[in-house]
Amino acid sequence: MAAVDAIGADELWCLGDLVGYGADPNACVELVRERASVCLAGNHDLAVTGELRLDDFSRGAELAASWTIEVIGESELEWLSSLPSKAKAEEVGLFHGSPRDPVWEYVTSTLLADLCFDTMRTRIGLIGHSHVALAFHRTETELATGDARRGGDSVDASSDRWLLNPGSVGQPRDGDPRAAWLLLDTESSSAIWQRTEYDVVGAAAAIRAARLPDSLADRLQYGQ
């Protein structure tokens, strides 16, 4: 939040998965509820609210969701239950997973990006779910292209069609443990990927103290 404030962002949009892996679900919900003008429900949020079955998840994610269900506050759970998995803001489509499947689909290939472009009604879409910062681009006459993005990378999205993934704040999976997020200028349609240091050691210690799976703590230091 300090980095967001320092850069002067006008609004905060959250693409989901506030809970499900970490040891501070109530604090995360409270922070996002206070700061975000738009927030989506991710698949892990929906597991905690009871809208998805826990056996649809990996063993580690299932254990974390079960623990979260035990500790989540009533007010926080009610708010999570009210969230959609897709929305539109400033003529930008927002999806936790994808335009085709806002809850479950991972858009990690140009083939899937092409299918999503066929479905998406806005020119620019933001997607999450994969925990990897990505950009996919398609013109009217060519198939989609795309690749991973690092901190400081930018795109001019003022023309053609784009699917942008900011990466993950709390558990990035691209080998960089720093929090990943995206600064989008909706007037110029320019986007810059950001990386911000956070207390990875403290987050991992909290996960272990909560007796969640060690793998959820260990992976943070490797950005996996």
N, C-alpha and C positions, 0 to 999 in steps of 0.2 A: 504493500500500500504506500510505503514511503517513496518507492521508485515511481509509482503511478502519479502520486501527488507532485513529485519533483518535475516530472515531464509535462505536467499541465493538462492531463486528459480531462475532458469534460464529463464523460460518462464511463461507467464500468459495466461491461457485459460479461456474464459468466455462462459458459457452455455446458455446465453440469459436472456431476461427480464431486459434490462437496464432501461427501462422507463415503466410507467404505474401505479405506486403507489406513488412515491415520488414527492417532490416539486422541484427537481433540475435535470430535464431530460437532459438539454443541457450540464451541467457540468459532469453528469455521462457518457454521450456519448463521450465527449471529453477525459475524463480520460481513458476510456476503449480503445478508438481508439488509444490513445498514447501508452498505456502500454501493451495491449494484442496482442499476436502473432496470436491467433485464437479467433474469436468471432462468436457466433451463434445468430440467431434471435429467440426470444421466442414469445409466442402467444400474449403477451401484446405489444411487439415491432411491430408485424404484424398488430395489431389493429390500432396502430398509423400511420403506413405506408399505411393503407387502404386495406391491403390484407385480413383482416378478418373483418366480420361485428361486429359492437359494440353490437348489441343485442344478440350476442352469449355469452356475459359476464354478471357477476353479476352486480347489479345496481351500487355498489360502484366502481367497476373496470371500468364500462362504463363511469361514470362521470369523473374518473381520466384520462381515455384515451381521452375523449373529451377535457378536459382542456389541456392535453399534446399536442394534435393536434394544439391547438391555440397558444402555446408558443414555440414549437419546432422550432429550426433554420433550414433554408433551407439546409445548409451543413450537419447538424446532421441528418436530415430526409433522405437526399440522401444516406448517409452512412448506416443508418439503413436499407434502402431499398435494399442495395446490399448484405446483410448478408444471408447465408444459415441457415437452421435449423438443419443440421447435417454436420459432417466433420470427417476427420481422421487425427490424428497427432501422430507420433511416434508409429504407429501400434495400437493406441488406438482409438476406436470408440467414437465419441462425438455426443450427441443428447440432444436437449432441453427437449423433452418429453420422447421418447423411440425409440428403433430401429424399432418398428412396426409403430409408428406414431410419428415422430419427433416434431410435434407441440402440440398435445392435450393429449396424453395418460399419465396418472399418474401411475407410477410403484410403487405401495405401498403394494403389496402382492407377496407371493412366486409363486402363480398361474400365475400372470401376468409376473413375472420375467422369469418363465419357457418358456412362449410363446415368450418373447423377446430373450432369449438365442437361441431359435429355428431359429430366424430370423437374429440375429446379426452375422456378418461375422468375426469380430475380437474377440480375446480371452477376452479382457478387454474392457468394455464400461463405459463411464461416462454419467450420466443422471441428469437432473435438474427438474424443473417444480413443484415438490411437496413442495419445501421449507423445506424438512426434510432430515437430514443426514442419509443415509441408506447404507447397504451393502448386496448384494445378491450373493450367491456362488453356483455353480453347478459342480459336478464331472461327469464323463462319465457314471457312473452307477446309480446315484441317482438323485432325484428331487432337485430343488433349495431350499436352506434355506436362511434366511435373517433376519435382525433386524436393529433397529435404532442404531446410533452411536453417542457417546458424544465426546467432545473435549479431545484429548489425546488418543483415541482409535486408534488401528492400525490393519492392516491385511497384511499378506504375500500373495500377489497375483501372485506369481511366477509360480504357476501351477493351473490347472483347469480353470474355466471360472468365470468372475466376472462382476457385474454391481455395480458401486459405485456412490452414490449421495453425493456431498460435502455439501449439505444444502444450505442455502441462506445467502448472505452477508447482504442485507438490510432489509429483513423481514423473519427471521427464524420462523418456526411454530412448534417447538418442546418444547416450554416452556422455552427456554434459549434465552434471547434477544440479546446476543452477536453475532456478525457477524460470520457466519459459512463458512469455506472453507476447501479445501483438499490439502495436499502436497503429490504429487505422484512422486516417483522415478522411472523413466521409464527404468533404467538399472537393478535395482533389483526387480522391480514390487512390491515395498512396498508402502503402503499408510498410512498416518497419518491424522486424522481429527483435524482441528484447530478451536479454538474459540478466537475471539479478541473483546475487548471492543471498542465501538464506541459511538459517541454523540447521543444517543437515544433521549434525551430531546430536543436537537437542531433539529434533524430530524422531530420529532413530531411537534415542534413549527413552522417549515417551512411549514409543511403540512397544519396546521391550518391557517397560514398567507395567504396561497394560496387559502383558502376557499374550500379546498377539504374535503371530508367526514371525520368527526371526528373519525369515526371507524378506518380509515387508520392510524391516529395518535395514537389512544388509544392502538391498538393491538401491537405496537412496544415494549412497556414496559413489556408486558407479553410474548413476543416471540410467538405470535399467529397471 
